[in-house]
């Protein structure tokens, strides 16, 4: 969706997709994933949302993904992961959120449910907040 520019995925959209669902949204610019969207999807779900700009993942979105879910959200700018989002992911979930800018992870988000997995929330922004 909008790979080279600005992209918006509306509320309650793109649920029960497959691998890479909702990935690369607004990759070269800004990407926004609405509330209650992109849930129950696979590997690399919601990854690289607003990669070179700003990425926003709404509340209760991108849950029950797999490895690398919600990685590189707003990597070069501002990355925001809403409340109750990006849970149930796998290895490296929520890594590099707002890596070179500001990273914010909302309350009750980015919980993998598996303490053996590594890298969850690693490199979350130079100026970061984890709820």
ChimeraX attribute file (.defattr): number of C-alpha atoms within 10 A of each C-alpha:
attribute: neighborCount
match mode: 1-to-1
recipient: residues
	/A:1	16
	/A:2	17
	/A:3	19
	/A:4	15
	/A:5	16
	/A:6	20
	/A:7	22
	/A:8	16
	/A:9	21
	/A:10	15
	/A:11	15
	/A:12	15
	/A:13	17
	/A:14	20
	/A:15	17
	/A:16	15
	/A:17	16
	/A:18	16
	/A:19	15
	/A:20	19
	/A:21	24
	/A:22	29
	/A:23	25
	/A:24	24
	/A:25	29
	/A:26	29
	/A:27	28
	/A:28	20
	/A:29	22
	/A:30	27
	/A:31	33
	/A:32	24
	/A:33	30
	/A:34	22
	/A:35	20
	/A:36	21
	/A:37	25
	/A:38	34
	/A:39	25
	/A:40	20
	/A:41	24
	/A:42	24
	/A:43	20
	/A:44	24
	/A:45	32
	/A:46	35
	/A:47	28
	/A:48	30
	/A:49	37
	/A:50	37
	/A:51	31
	/A:52	24
	/A:53	24
	/A:54	28
	/A:55	35
	/A:56	22
	/A:57	31
	/A:58	25
	/A:59	21
	/A:60	22
	/A:61	29
	/A:62	38
	/A:63	28
	/A:64	21
	/A:65	30
	/A:66	25
	/A:67	20
	/A:68	24
	/A:69	34
	/A:70	36
	/A:71	30
	/A:72	28
	/A:73	39
	/A:74	37
	/A:75	29
	/A:76	22
	/A:77	22
	/A:78	26
	/A:79	35
	/A:80	22
	/A:81	31
	/A:82	25
	/A:83	20
	/A:84	20
	/A:85	30
	/A:86	35
	/A:87	25
	/A:88	20
	/A:89	31
	/A:90	27
	/A:91	17
	/A:92	21
	/A:93	31
	/A:94	34
	/A:95	24
	/A:96	28
	/A:97	38
	/A:98	34
	/A:99	25
	/A:100	19
	/A:101	20
	/A:102	21
	/A:103	28
	/A:104	20
	/A:105	25
	/A:106	19
	/A:107	14
	/A:108	15
	/A:109	24
	/A:110	29
	/A:111	19
	/A:112	24
	/A:113	11
	/A:114	11
	/A:115	8
	/A:116	8
	/A:117	14
	/A:118	13
	/A:119	14
	/A:120	24
	/A:121	21
	/A:122	15
	/A:123	18
	/A:124	27
	/A:125	24
	/A:126	14
	/A:127	13
	/A:128	19
	/A:129	13
	/A:130	14
	/A:131	12
